[in-house]
Amino acid sequence: MLYPFHAAYPVGELENTIYFYQTVLGCKKGRSDTTWVDFDLFGHQLVFHKVTGFRQQHYFNPVDKHNVPVPHFGVVLAWNDWQPFVERLSKHAISFEIAPHIRFKGKPGEQATMFFYDPNQYALEFKSFRSLEMLFQT
């Protein structure tokens, strides 16, 4: 059995973060206080802490003919959940850094993937494999 991860990140503004993760991504809001909030991100615990003056730095690394933003985080979705999630994001007019597409076509690790930013400028990647066995395939 896989256990959920727990990750905590700084944010400059909590209200936009709450709106984005609840309304746009569809995450269930968990516990919160005036300076932090946690979410159920597809079964994982994601926490944001308000930090005055926080600013995310962007870097990029070439992967399969795209400049992938780093750092980034996200979730590996079930194959049948990925496209409905893309449609949800499109309804909320998400601007993609890397549009939804199939990466590594015909190669080990072939995957559906997309990159976009949250209101704090965290790069998010949501991906999917036809078979989860391909996740670490070389």
ChimeraX attribute file (.defattr): number of C-alpha atoms within 10 A of each C-alpha:
attribute: neighborCount
match mode: 1-to-1
recipient: residues
	/A:1	3
	/A:2	4
	/A:3	7
	/A:4	13
	/A:5	10
	/A:6	13
	/A:7	12
	/A:8	13
	/A:9	13
	/A:10	18
	/A:11	24
	/A:12	18
	/A:13	19
	/A:14	19
	/A:15	11
	/A:16	14
	/A:17	18
	/A:18	20
	/A:19	15
	/A:20	15
	/A:21	20
	/A:22	16
	/A:23	12
	/A:24	18
	/A:25	16
	/A:26	17
	/A:27	19
	/A:28	15
	/A:29	17
	/A:30	12
	/A:31	9
	/A:32	13
	/A:33	8
	/A:34	8
	/A:35	12
	/A:36	19
	/A:37	20
	/A:38	23
	/A:39	21
	/A:40	18
	/A:41	21
	/A:42	16
	/A:43	14
	/A:44	15
	/A:45	15
	/A:46	21
	/A:47	21
	/A:48	21
	/A:49	19
	/A:50	18
	/A:51	15
	/A:52	10
	/A:53	9
	/A:54	12
	/A:55	13
	/A:56	13
	/A:57	9
	/A:58	12
	/A:59	11
	/A:60	11
	/A:61	12
	/A:62	9
	/A:63	11
	/A:64	10
	/A:65	9
	/A:66	12
	/A:67	13
	/A:68	19
	/A:69	22
	/A:70	14
	/A:71	14
	/A:72	16
	/A:73	13
	/A:74	14
	/A:75	14
	/A:76	18
	/A:77	18
	/A:78	14
	/A:79	16
	/A:80	11
	/A:81	12
	/A:82	20
	/A:83	16
	/A:84	11
	/A:85	16
	/A:86	16
	/A:87	12
	/A:88	15
	/A:89	17
	/A:90	13
	/A:91	10
	/A:92	12
	/A:93	10
	/A:94	15
	/A:95	12
	/A:96	15
	/A:97	17
	/A:98	15
	/A:99	12
	/A:100	18
	/A:101	13
	/A:102	15
	/A:103	18
	/A:104	14
	/A:105	12
	/A:106	9
	/A:107	10
	/A:108	12
	/A:109	20
	/A:110	18
	/A:111	23
	/A:112	21
	/A:113	20
	/A:114	22
	/A:115	21
	/A:116	20
	/A:117	16
	/A:118	15
	/A:119	17
	/A:120	17
	/A:121	14
	/A:122	20
	/A:123	21
	/A:124	20
	/A:125	20
	/A:126	18
	/A:127	23
	/A:128	24
	/A:129	20
	/A:130	14
	/A:131	12
	/A:132	15
	/A:133	9
	/A:134	14
	/A:135	15
	/A:136	8
	/A:137	10
	/A:138	7
